[in-house]
Amino acid sequence: MAKIKPVNLESDTFTQMKQDMTEYLNLLLRLMQRYGEDKASLTLKLTVSLTEQELDNGEKGTVPTFEHKVTTAVQRKDETKGKLPGEYVLDPDGNGGFNLKPLSNQIDMFEQNVE
């Protein structure tokens, strides 16, 4: 006769889910240490489905299915900013590329490389 299992998180019904969570928690902590991150998340999604089935004794019973998914996310964002002032216009170079041509035809008397 099969063992009756309680439906709670301590029962062996959820052993694999708990093992997966432990594995991914350790992975998450290693990644956080490696990249010097101080925030991350571990998410568990547990999907429960119920189906009616005919049992061996001919009666109908409700059969649960438990599916889990564990995901981790380390919040890492690298960024730098800069801006080129809008003092230039795009000038096709004839080879499929572009040059930046000054908007003004004025010559800067302090510019070193005057052509």
C-alpha positions in Angstrom: 0.0 0.0 0.0 1.3 3.5 -0.9 2.2 5.9 1.8 -0.2 8.7 2.6 1.6 12.1 2.3 0.5 15.3 3.9 0.1 18.3 1.7 2.6 20.8 3.3 6.0 22.2 2.4 7.7 19.9 4.9 6.5 16.7 3.2 8.7 14.8 0.7 6.2 15.8 -2.1 8.1 19.1 -2.4 11.7 17.7 -1.9 12.8 18.4 -5.4 11.4 21.9 -5.3 13.3 22.6 -2.1 16.5 21.2 -3.5 16.1 23.4 -6.6 15.6 26.4 -4.5 18.7 25.7 -2.4 20.8 25.1 -5.5 19.6 28.4 -7.1 20.0 30.3 -3.9 23.6 29.3 -3.6 24.2 30.1 -7.3 22.6 33.5 -6.7 24.9 34.2 -3.7 28.0 33.2 -5.7 27.0 35.5 -8.6 26.3 38.4 -6.2 29.7 38.0 -4.6 31.5 37.6 -7.9 30.0 40.8 -9.4 29.8 42.8 -6.2 26.1 43.2 -6.3 24.1 43.9 -3.2 20.6 43.1 -4.5 19.1 40.2 -6.3 15.9 38.1 -6.3 14.9 34.4 -6.2 11.4 33.7 -7.4 9.5 30.5 -6.9 6.4 29.8 -9.0 4.3 26.9 -8.0 1.5 25.8 -10.4 -1.1 23.5 -9.1 -3.5 21.6 -11.4 -6.4 19.4 -10.4 -7.8 16.7 -12.6 -10.6 14.2 -12.0 -9.6 10.6 -12.6 -11.1 7.2 -12.1 -9.3 5.4 -9.3 -8.5 1.7 -9.1 -11.6 1.1 -7.0 -13.8 2.6 -9.7 -14.5 5.8 -7.8 -13.5 9.2 -9.1 -10.9 11.2 -7.3 -9.1 14.6 -7.6 -5.5 14.2 -8.6 -3.2 17.2 -8.0 -0.1 18.0 -10.1 2.5 20.4 -8.6 4.9 22.1 -11.0 7.6 24.5 -9.9 9.9 27.0 -11.5 12.8 28.7 -9.7 14.3 31.8 -11.3 17.0 34.2 -10.1 17.9 37.7 -11.2 21.0 39.8 -10.3 20.3 43.4 -10.9 23.4 44.5 -12.8 23.5 47.6 -15.0 26.7 49.2 -16.3 26.3 52.7 -17.8 28.2 55.7 -18.9 26.9 58.8 -20.5 28.2 61.5 -22.8 26.9 63.9 -25.4 28.2 65.5 -28.6 26.7 69.0 -28.8 24.5 69.5 -31.9 27.1 71.7 -33.6 27.7 69.3 -36.5 25.8 68.0 -39.5 26.1 64.6 -41.1 28.1 64.7 -44.3 28.1 61.6 -46.5 31.7 60.5 -47.2 31.0 58.9 -50.6 31.9 55.4 -49.3 28.7 54.6 -47.4 29.9 56.3 -44.2 29.6 59.8 -42.8 31.7 62.6 -41.5 30.7 65.3 -39.0 30.8 68.7 -40.6 30.5 71.9 -38.5 27.2 73.6 -38.8 28.9 77.0 -39.1 31.5 77.8 -41.7 33.3 80.1 -39.3 36.9 79.2 -38.7 38.0 78.9 -35.0 41.2 81.0 -34.8 42.4 78.8 -31.9 42.0 75.5 -33.8 45.4 73.9 -34.4 44.6 71.9 -37.6 43.2 74.3 -40.0 43.1 72.8 -43.5 
